[in-house]
Amino acid sequence: MNGGTGGVRAGAREPAPEGGDAAAGEEREPADFDTFFTAHRPALLARAVMLCGNRQDAEDAVQEAFLAALENWGRISGYEQPDAWVGLVMRRKLWRALRLRLRARRAALDVPLPRQAAPDETAQARRVLTAMAGLPPRQRMVLVMFGLYAMTHDEIAADLDITASTARGNLRKGRANLRRMLGLDPTTDPLGEVPLLGTGGPAPGDRLAAALSATEAWLCAAFADDDQAPRRARADLAARHGEGAGPTGPGA
């Protein structure tokens, strides 16, 4: 993925940070970027893999999002949820890349294994990731945004620049396809139905959402256990931050 370094592009429209208006207007004591990066990188990387199905694309988008945060850290660190801002930048970079490519690459499952994961947990996580890789990119992203971010259809539509009806249709198709690939029979999974209107996120007890959540937790543990990758990624951010080669941020 392309993306330079430097300040937010002049005239670029920056989306409101997730977590409400208070996140944008409430000033707080700036946090240390290194601490922030170390604490949030595994979870953001896990979610990026869930969104795009490819480790390299996920790492690129997360790195670009952290670079945008670093370049604007004096402002971003004062937000109530700076990790939500980075997550928003990451999602938009992934979606832009998928739209440009039109068709996502098959999932690269060469992720490190969590040290404490049981064999059946690893087998299930890989099964879910393989099934997710078989979904069209839009279905996969909508499914993750609904199931893991608990976003409404309108919020998903605004994030991906599509209509709410398109988001709803892709959610239905994505859930039906993933249920079929995972062997979750809708006749025995009554809580798996998607609400037509109203609140975001699946109903409590939804087995499909539970499978996605467990897989994300497995990925997060795997990336947290990978001791060397964060050091390399942080060094790369420092080098690129020092270059000051161009614009970065949500609209870059």
C-alpha positions in Angstrom: 0.0 0.0 0.0 1.2 3.4 -0.8 1.3 6.2 1.8 3.8 8.9 2.6 4.7 10.6 5.8 4.1 14.1 7.0 1.1 16.0 8.1 -2.6 15.5 7.2 -3.2 16.6 3.7 -4.5 20.2 3.3 -8.2 20.1 2.6 -8.6 16.4 3.3 -11.8 15.6 5.1 -11.0 13.7 8.3 -13.7 11.5 9.6 -15.0 12.0 13.1 -13.2 9.7 15.5 -15.1 6.7 16.7 -16.4 6.8 20.3 -18.6 9.9 19.9 -18.0 13.7 19.6 -16.3 13.8 23.0 -13.4 11.9 21.4 -12.7 14.8 19.1 -13.2 17.7 21.4 -12.0 16.4 24.8 -8.3 17.2 25.5 -6.4 14.8 27.6 -2.8 14.4 28.7 -0.9 13.0 25.7 0.0 9.4 26.0 3.4 7.9 25.1 3.2 6.7 21.5 5.5 3.7 22.0 3.2 2.5 24.9 0.2 3.0 22.8 1.7 1.2 19.8 2.8 -1.8 21.9 -0.6 -2.1 23.6 -2.9 -1.8 20.6 -1.0 -3.3 17.7 -1.9 -7.0 18.3 -5.6 -6.3 18.5 -5.7 -4.0 15.5 -3.6 -6.4 13.4 -6.0 -9.3 14.4 -9.0 -7.3 13.3 -7.3 -6.2 10.1 -6.7 -9.9 9.2 -10.4 -10.6 9.9 -11.4 -7.7 7.7 -9.2 -8.5 4.7 -8.2 -12.2 5.0 -4.5 -11.5 4.1 -1.7 -11.0 6.6 0.4 -8.8 4.4 -2.4 -6.5 3.5 -3.4 -6.4 7.2 0.1 -5.5 8.3 0.4 -2.8 5.6 -2.9 -1.1 6.6 -2.1 -1.2 10.3 1.4 0.2 9.7 0.0 3.0 7.6 -2.7 3.8 10.2 -0.1 3.9 13.0 2.1 6.1 10.8 -0.8 8.5 10.4 -1.3 8.5 14.2 2.4 9.1 14.8 2.5 12.0 12.3 -0.4 13.6 14.1 0.3 12.4 17.6 0.0 15.7 19.4 -3.7 15.8 18.4 -4.6 12.1 18.3 -3.1 11.4 21.7 -5.7 13.8 23.2 -8.6 11.8 21.9 -10.7 9.7 24.3 -10.1 6.6 22.1 -7.0 7.1 19.9 -7.1 3.4 19.1 -10.5 3.8 17.5 -9.1 6.6 15.3 -6.3 4.3 14.2 -8.9 1.5 13.6 -11.0 3.8 11.4 -7.9 4.7 9.3 -7.0 1.1 9.0 -10.5 0.0 7.8 -10.6 2.8 5.2 -7.1 1.9 3.8 -8.1 -1.8 3.6 -11.4 -1.0 1.8 -9.6 1.4 -0.6 -7.1 -1.3 -1.4 -9.7 -4.0 -1.9 -11.8 -1.8 -4.2 -8.7 -0.9 -6.3 -7.8 -4.6 -6.6 -11.5 -5.6 -7.1 -10.7 -9.1 -5.9 -8.9 -9.9 -2.7 -6.0 -12.4 -2.7 -6.6 -15.6 -0.9 -5.9 -15.5 2.8 -2.3 -15.8 3.8 -2.5 -17.9 7.0 1.2 -17.8 7.9 0.4 -16.2 11.3 2.4 -17.2 14.4 0.7 -19.7 16.7 -0.4 -18.5 20.2 1.8 -20.1 22.8 -1.1 -21.1 25.0 -3.6 -22.1 22.3 -5.0 -25.6 22.4 -4.9 -27.7 19.2 -8.7 -27.6 18.8 -8.7 -23.8 19.2 -6.0 -23.4 16.5 -7.9 -25.8 14.2 -11.1 -23.9 14.6 -9.5 -20.5 14.0 -7.8 -21.7 10.8 -11.1 -23.1 9.7 -12.9 -19.8 10.2 -10.1 -17.9 8.5 -10.1 -20.2 5.5 -13.9 -19.8 5.2 -13.7 -16.1 5.6 -11.1 -16.0 2.7 -13.8 -17.6 0.5 -16.2 -14.6 0.9 -16.2 -11.7 -1.5 -14.3 -8.7 0.0 -17.4 -6.6 0.6 -19.3 -9.4 2.4 -16.4 -10.1 4.6 -15.8 -6.5 5.6 -19.5 -5.9 6.3 -19.7 -9.1 8.3 -16.8 -8.2 10.5 -17.9 -4.6 11.0 -21.4 -5.9 12.1 -20.2 -8.9 14.1 -17.1 -7.5 15.8 -17.5 -3.8 15.7 -21.3 -4.0 16.4 -21.9 -1.3 13.8 -25.3 -0.5 12.4 -26.2 -0.8 8.8 -26.1 3.0 8.4 -22.7 3.2 10.1 -21.3 0.5 7.8 -22.8 2.2 4.8 -21.2 5.5 5.7 -17.8 3.9 6.4 -17.7 2.0 3.1 -19.5 4.7 1.0 -22.3 2.3 0.0 -26.1 2.4 0.7 -27.6 0.9 3.8 -29.6 -1.5 1.7 -26.3 -2.7 0.1 -24.7 -3.1 3.5 -27.8 -5.1 4.7 -27.8 -7.3 1.6 -24.1 -8.1 1.8 -24.5 -8.9 5.5 -27.2 -11.4 4.8 -25.3 -13.0 2.0 -22.1 -13.1 4.0 -23.6 -14.6 7.0 -25.5 -17.2 4.9 -22.3 -18.2 3.0 -20.1 -18.3 6.2 -22.7 -20.4 8.1 -22.8 -22.8 5.2 -19.0 -23.1 5.0 -18.8 -23.6 8.8 -21.6 -26.1 8.9 -23.9 -23.9 11.0 -27.4 -24.9 10.1 -29.8 -21.9 10.2 -32.6 -24.2 11.3 -30.7 -25.0 14.4 -29.2 -21.6 14.8 -32.2 -19.4 15.3 -30.2 -16.6 16.9 -28.2 -16.2 13.8 -30.7 -14.1 11.9 -29.8 -10.5 11.1 -32.2 -7.8 12.2 -33.6 -5.8 9.3 -33.5 -2.5 11.1 -32.3 -0.9 14.3 -29.2 -1.7 16.4 -25.9 -2.9 15.2 -24.2 -6.2 16.1 -25.5 -9.7 16.4 -27.9 -11.0 19.0 -26.5 -12.5 22.2 -25.8 -16.2 21.7 -25.2 -15.9 18.0 -22.9 -18.9 17.2 -21.5 -17.3 14.1 -20.5 -14.1 15.9 -19.0 -16.3 18.7 -16.8 -18.1 16.1 -15.6 -14.7 14.7 -14.9 -13.4 18.1 -12.9 -16.5 19.1 -10.9 -16.4 15.9 -10.1 -12.7 16.5 -9.0 -13.5 20.0 -6.7 -16.3 18.7 -5.2 -13.9 16.2 -4.7 -11.3 18.8 -2.9 -13.8 21.1 -0.7 -14.9 18.2 0.4 -11.4 17.3 0.9 -10.5 21.0 3.2 -13.6 21.3 5.3 -12.5 18.3 8.2 -10.7 20.0 10.2 -9.6 17.1 7.6 -8.2 14.7 6.5 -5.2 16.8 10.1 -4.1 17.2 10.7 -4.2 13.4 7.4 -2.4 12.8 8.2 0.3 15.3 11.6 0.8 13.8 10.0 1.1 10.4 7.6 3.7 11.7 10.5 5.7 13.2 12.4 5.6 9.9 9.4 6.7 7.9 8.4 9.3 10.3 11.9 10.8 10.0 11.7 10.9 6.2 8.8 13.3 6.2 8.2 12.4 2.5 4.6 13.3 2.1 1.0 13.4 3.4 -0.6 10.9 5.6 -3.8 10.6 7.6 -7.4 9.3 7.0 -7.7 11.0 3.7 -4.2 10.2 2.4 
